[in-house]
Amino acid sequence: MPKSIFSTFKGLHKNGTPLDLLATWRKTFDKASEREVALFQKMYTDGWFTYNEPQMSLTAEAIVGRYNIRFMATLVGDESPTPLRRTDGFDLWTKEIPRVGHTFVMQARDYRKLMEVYENPRLKESDKVKRIEKTLTHDIQDAYLGCKDVMDFIVLMALSNWGIAQFKPELNNPGGRAYEVDYAMPELNKIVSAVNWTTANTKAGKLIPILFLSALCSYLRSRGVEPGEILMSQQLYTWLRMDETTRLLAHGSDKKAQVVTQSELSALLTENQIPPITVVQRKMGINPDGKSKAINPWNDNFIAIKPAGVIGEIQPAIEDSELIEEDNVDYINAGNGIRISKWRTGASTGQVAGEYTEGAARLIPLITEIGQIICCQVRGIEEKPVELDENGIAPMYLTKQEYETLAATTELETV
């Protein structure tokens, strides 16, 4: 099985060497290029996670901290020992590191177009190099970024689905296997709004979203957790800016008809001790039955509150192809545990002529700060009557367990 067609383009460099696959890849990832930085740092996981070095074991282990309100030191006498405190401790979370990957093929007709560029006497050699490298690295970029997309998919789904990410062949993983990652989010961190975040509920005086967020952040701080970032969909963020109660808080009754600008909303959040909002805008492409389809890993009915900055690590394992290499395949360790393989097929292999590019890796995100992350459902809720407190005020939110108990009780009462 011949290697990549990169090696067939000779004579384009002054020393007569063929195009260098690894050198081309490094050029693609030149951090000095603003375009490439924008391209390869658009993953949410790039900002929220660090990458560990690949390990041999296929079992990932993460030390997950527990969070409670901090103990105040005791005022003691001059000759007295300081009292012993218990620590919050930690939990050990383990999970199999799955293999992810996909393969792209360039047919002979596309290769023919490259040869037309290669043999064109009117083009400068430098222009030939640029055009050929651009075409050949396109599949490498897609193969690489597609593997990183899986990390974003897992994290975004987990943060908007009670800490659980699921892969189902019939829904979001065509051609793959069923797989579930449960990050064991604490039950106290699973929150359900008492009412749906709708215009009808804000007009009826049942909901003021800004005060809801302020109360939820205050609750977190009372548990020793400092909220640093709120995640929500574009649809929910736009609704929040247009909501009448938000406009009233931002502008007063005189100008409440005006939509709240992004800067005005930011100021309103700061005033109410609410961290900044990050709008989650992420779609992944899948290929069921050979057709392209976009899916959304984020559940638009949820918001999440996370600490500022890094919330975990991504743990790679050494990719299978690095353990057992084939002689007639070109390999690149592309970074972040992702392995690129390129090879050709043709008559000698009994296959249709083509150039194949595979991106594969064994990766899993480890959310070590899951104890500091809140997952809150604000839409798609079957509203239930809730008990008023001693002041005659209804709670703004319940834990998921409290909501499910309430729903079960309500159902029994109606039977």
Residue, then its C-alpha position, 0 to 999 in steps of 0.5 A: m500500500p503506497k504512502s501519501i501522495f504528498s511524496t509524489f510532488k517533487g522538485l518544488h523545493k530548491n533542494g529537490t525534496p518532496l513536500d514534507l507532510l510534517a512541515t506542512w502541518r506545522k505551517t498550518f498551525d503557525k501560532a503567529s498567524e491570526r487566521e489559524v489562531a482563530l480557526f484552532q482556538k474556537m473550541y470551548t474546551d480549549g479555554w476550559f480545559t488543559y491537555n495532559e500527556p497521552q498515557m498507555s492505560l485506557t482508564a482515565e482517573a480524575i481527582v474531583g474536589r468536594y466543596n463546602i463553605r470554608f471554616m473560619a479559624t478559631l480564636v485560641g488562648d496563648e497556650s492552647p493548641t489549634p482545633l483539628r478540622r476535617t478537610d472536604g476531601f475528594d472523590l476519585w472518578t474513573k472512566e474508559i477512554p474511548r476511541v474517536g476517529h473518522t476518515f476522508v477520501m480524495q478520489a482520483r478526479d481530485y488528484r488529477k486537478l492537483m496534477e494540473v497545478y503541478e504540471n502547469p508551466r505558467l505557475k511559479e514553484s512557490d505558487k504550486v506549493k501553496r495551492i497543493e499544500k492548501t488542498l492536501t491539508h484541508d482533509i488533515q484539518d477536518a480530521y484533526l478538528g473533528c476529533k476535538d469536536v467530540m470533546d466539545f460535544i461531551v462537555l457541552m452536553a454534560l453541562s446542559n444535561w445534569g452532568i451526563a453526555q450520551f452517544k447514541p448511534e441512531l441520534n448523534n453517533p451514526g456508524g459508532r457505538a453507544y457510550e455514556v459519560d456520567y460526571a456524577m454531578p452532586e444532586l444539590n447542583k441540579i436545579v429546576s426553575a419553579v416556572n418556565w422562563t417565558t414572557a407569559n410568566t414574567k408578565a404575570g409577575k411569577l418570574i424576574p430572571i435577573l433576580f433569579l440569577s442573583a439568588l442562585c449565585s447567592y446560594l452558590r456563595s453560601r456553599g463556598v462556591e464562587p460563580g464565574e461564568i453563566l452559559m446559555s443559548q443564543q435564543l435564551y440570551t436574546w429573550l433575556r435582553m428583550d424581557e420586560t423585567t430586564r428592560l425595567l431594571a436596566h432603563g426604569s419605567d421611562k425607557k422600558a420599551q427599549v431593548v437592553t444592549q449587551s453592555e447594559l446587560s453586562a452592567l446589570l449583571t455586575e450590579n446584581q453580583i451575577p457573573p458574565i454570560t457566555v452564549v453557547q453557539r456550537k453545532m456539530g456535523i454528523n453524516p447519517d446515511g451519507k447526508s450532512k446534518a447539524i446537531n446541537p450539543w447544548n440543551d437550549n432549555f438549560i443554563a449552567i453556572k461554572p467557576a471562572g477559567v479552567i474546570g478540568e483536564i482532557q486525558p488522551a491515551i496513546e492512539d492504537s495506530e501509534l502502537i502498531e504502525e504500518d510501513n506504507v502509511d504516513y503518520i503525524n502526531a498532530g497534537n493533543g493526543i490526535r494522530i493523523s494517518k495518510w495512505r493511498t489505494g489503487a489497483s495493487t490493493g484491489q481498491v478504487a484509486g484514492e488518497y485517504t486521511e484518517g484522524a483518530a485519538r483516544l480522548i476524554p474530558l475530566i471535569t474535576e470541578i464538577g462540584q462547583i458547576i450548577c446545571c439549571q433547567v429553565r424551560g420545558i418544565e411541567e410546572k407544579p404548584v409549590e408550597l409558600d414559605e412562612n412569608g407567603i413567598a414561593p421558591m424561585y427554584l427547586t433541586k431536581q430531586e425536590y421537583e421530582t418528589l413534588a411531581a410524583t406527589t402531585e400525580l398521586e393526588t390527581v389519581 
